[in-house]
Amino acid sequence: MTYLDRFAPPVDPPLVAYCAHCGGEIYAGDEVKRVDDGGGFVCHNYGTDCATRYAEERVFDAIGTINIRGEID
């Protein structure tokens, strides 16, 4: 039988991974997205969507206005 002490502090969930973008700690029960190119995970980081920033840094190579030659200025 498991002994439960109602006066003991709550047990924190275990640390299971680190965010591939910000390096923040990811605990069991946290909402995450898995990265397909490296097998890692990205977290939501308290309102900052690490998944969006992670993707922007790795997928897009330029941001700007396209000109008539199909180049980004």
C-alpha positions as a Python dict, from the first residue, in 0.01 Angstrom:
ca = {
    (1, 'M'): (0, 0, 0),
    (2, 'T'): (125, 348, -89),
    (3, 'Y'): (161, 586, 200),
    (4, 'L'): (30, 934, 119),
    (5, 'D'): (120, 1226, 340),
    (6, 'R'): (-135, 1501, 298),
    (7, 'F'): (109, 1753, 444),
    (8, 'A'): (387, 1671, 199),
    (9, 'P'): (449, 1922, -83),
    (10, 'P'): (302, 1822, -421),
    (11, 'V'): (524, 1614, -645),
    (12, 'D'): (627, 1800, -960),
    (13, 'P'): (591, 1618, -1293),
    (14, 'P'): (918, 1474, -1426),
    (15, 'L'): (1134, 1664, -1675),
    (16, 'V'): (1122, 1468, -2002),
    (17, 'A'): (1276, 1691, -2273),
    (18, 'Y'): (1404, 2035, -2369),
    (19, 'C'): (1251, 2262, -2632),
    (20, 'A'): (1440, 2247, -2964),
    (21, 'H'): (1393, 2624, -3010),
    (22, 'C'): (1426, 2799, -2673),
    (23, 'G'): (1588, 2524, -2466),
    (24, 'G'): (1311, 2547, -2206),
    (25, 'E'): (1223, 2252, -1990),
    (26, 'I'): (936, 2025, -2100),
    (27, 'Y'): (760, 1829, -1828),
    (28, 'A'): (529, 1529, -1850),
    (29, 'G'): (182, 1662, -1927),
    (30, 'D'): (299, 1976, -2115),
    (31, 'E'): (152, 2045, -2459),
    (32, 'V'): (423, 2015, -2727),
    (33, 'K'): (477, 1963, -3099),
    (34, 'R'): (724, 1704, -3228),
    (35, 'V'): (989, 1813, -3479),
    (36, 'D'): (1011, 1577, -3777),
    (37, 'D'): (1366, 1664, -3885),
    (38, 'G'): (1539, 1589, -3556),
    (39, 'G'): (1301, 1398, -3336),
    (40, 'G'): (1291, 1679, -3078),
    (41, 'F'): (1000, 1874, -2938),
    (42, 'V'): (899, 2241, -2923),
    (43, 'C'): (696, 2396, -2643),
    (44, 'H'): (448, 2683, -2624),
    (45, 'N'): (674, 2878, -2385),
    (46, 'Y'): (415, 3085, -2198),
    (47, 'G'): (252, 3258, -2494),
    (48, 'T'): (550, 3254, -2731),
    (49, 'D'): (486, 2989, -2991),
    (50, 'C'): (823, 2820, -3028),
    (51, 'A'): (687, 2598, -3305),
    (52, 'T'): (624, 2897, -3532),
    (53, 'R'): (964, 3052, -3464),
    (54, 'Y'): (1141, 2717, -3501),
    (55, 'A'): (974, 2662, -3840),
    (56, 'E'): (1044, 3016, -3961),
    (57, 'E'): (1415, 2978, -3890),
    (58, 'R'): (1445, 2643, -4066),
    (59, 'V'): (1195, 2659, -4352),
    (60, 'F'): (1211, 3015, -4487),
    (61, 'D'): (1536, 3153, -4625),
    (62, 'A'): (1416, 3505, -4712),
    (63, 'I'): (1135, 3744, -4622),
    (64, 'G'): (1042, 4051, -4824),
    (65, 'T'): (863, 4170, -5134),
    (66, 'I'): (895, 3976, -5460),
    (67, 'N'): (991, 4170, -5770),
    (68, 'I'): (909, 4109, -6136),
    (69, 'R'): (1212, 3880, -6176),
    (70, 'G'): (1088, 3650, -5898),
    (71, 'E'): (1353, 3768, -5652),
    (72, 'I'): (1292, 3889, -5301),
    (73, 'D'): (1406, 4245, -5234),
}
